[in-house]
Each structure stands twice: as C-alpha cells, then as structure tokens.
Amino acid sequence: MQHLTTTTFPLSRAAKIKQFAVMLKVRLSLLVVFSGAFGFSLATPTDQSIDYLKLWWLCVSSFMITGSANIINQIIEKDYDKLMKRTAFRPLPTGLISVQEAGVFAFLLGIIGFGLLFFLVNPLSAALSLLSLILYAFVYTPLKRISPICVFVGAFPGALPPLIGWAAQSEQVGLEAFIIFAIQFIWQFPHFWAIAWVAHEDYTNAGFKMLPGEKNVNTAFQIMIYTLFLIPLGLLPSQFGIAGFTSAIVATCLGVLFLAQTFYLLRTGTNKAALQMMFGSFIYLPVVQIAYLLDKM
C-alpha cells in the first residue's frame, strides 16, 4: 500500500476537535464504560440503591482513561497504521494531529481520569484502571508485531472493565468479580480472532501477528474451543447467586448460537463467516450482561 502524504494545511478549531474525538475511539470507549457500569450495578446489593453519583464518576473517568490508552496505542502504531486500509486515514498517519499534540492529550486524559477515579470513587478501581492502561498501551500494543500471544495479553485489559466496576462499588474483588471477569476474558478470543481473520491481509501488511495460526481449519477450531467455554461460564453467575436462572437460560442460548457461528467458520473458512462471528460477538456480550442485570432486579 502506498504511504500517505502528511497533511500540512492548518485545521479549523472545530475540525481539530473532531480529529481528537476520532482518536478517542468513542464507540469502543463507550463499550468499555458500559462494561464498567455493568460490573458496578451487578455488585450493588439488592437491598441497596445504586450510588448514581459514584457511577457517574466511574463512567467519566473510565472513558478518559480508555481514551488515553487508545491514543497511546495510535501513537505507537502511527507508522504501521499507514500500511493498513482500515487505519490509514486516522488523524496521526495523515498528520492532521501531531504526535506531540496526541501525547499531551493522552497524558491529560489519563492523569485527570486516574485522579477522578482515585479521589471520587476509590483507590482500588483507580489502580486496576492504571494496570489496564499499562497492559493495553505498553504491553499488548508492542506485542502485536512480535507474537500471537498478544491476544492473550490483550484479553486482560479487555476483560478488566467489569472487574473495575465491581471494585468501584464494593471496594474489593472476590470470586463473584472474577466470574464476570472470566466471561469477558474468554469472550475476547473469538471476538478478536474473528476481527483478525477479516483483517488478516491488512494486519499482515503492518506486520501484526494476531491470529493463532493461518486462516485455516486449525485456527477455526481454536476459535470454536474458546467459544465453547462461554457456555459453562455463562451459567456461573446463576450458580453463585450473582444473577438468577433466567439469565442463565439467556446466556446458554446465546452461547449456543455463538458456537454455531464457529461451526460455519470451521466448515467454510470464509471472511463472510468470520464477519458474522464478529457481529455475533458484539451482540453476545452486552445482551448477556443486560440479562444478568435485569435478572438481579
């Protein structure tokens, strides 16, 4: 792919703000915020009302810290993003935002978000959020060009939001918190491998090693195995009294449907099948989390 020419013309203030918003990856950051709010709400005892002020500060600070991590990721991968169609027109590869501007923005978001979480929520949730940022930006990101183990490492910060939300409410993390962490942790594998399957050529151009192997039956089989684990994991919240039996049925049904998509990928090995899996993963997690919350009420 041909390298892009760096932009030299000045942007208006409104255009600049828009580019900063693009770097935040707003939709992805809001999904993280939702997972954190889910953990917070699930951790609230049924005989207590939700502390909406604390939840608000959790959401605001989580959005800021997630945005900071996303921007650091883009700074590190700026030159590699130029090589991929899906990222070539981001603000940093095109020069619409300078590395210095992005660095200052990321620092301010991170330090303010951490401060809000530390002083207005609690230190444990702040520490876990800082750990998530470090793992994502400074461990997972460089590992993407070294080994497929990056997906395993990246699954930790990807699964921490509900654990952070639980810690924000209860000021501790126990077995129940690790159960909801485990569900999101295992979900990461079919989710990211489906994305990596669809974007394999792009990732290869940039030197990213995201799939556990080639686009073949062995890789599809590994995706199927990890998806299979979601079915028993989805039953655990009901077994441990975190949620009720209805949500267990919902989680099982969605887990079976999600697993069925892996059979299609295993049989066809096409980008279409992987794309369906990717969209299936986007449906599975929030619907299951909402089911747990509604079942607890």
Secondary structure, DSSP 8 states (H G I E B T S, - for coil): --------S---HHHHHHHHHHHHTHHHHHHHHHHHHHHHHHHS-TTS---HHHHHHHHHHHHHHHHHHHHHHHHHTHHHHTT-TTTTTSHHHHTSS-HHHHHHHHHHHHHHHHHHHHHHT-HHHHHHHHHHHHIIIIIIHHHTTT-TTHHHHHHHHHHHHHHHHHHHHHSS--HHHHHHHHHHHHHHHHHHHHHHHHTHHHHHHHT---SSSSSSHHHHHHHHHHHHHHHHHHHHHHHTTSS-HHHHHHHHHHHHHHHHHHHHHHHH--HHHHHHHHHHHHHHHHHHHHHHHHHH-
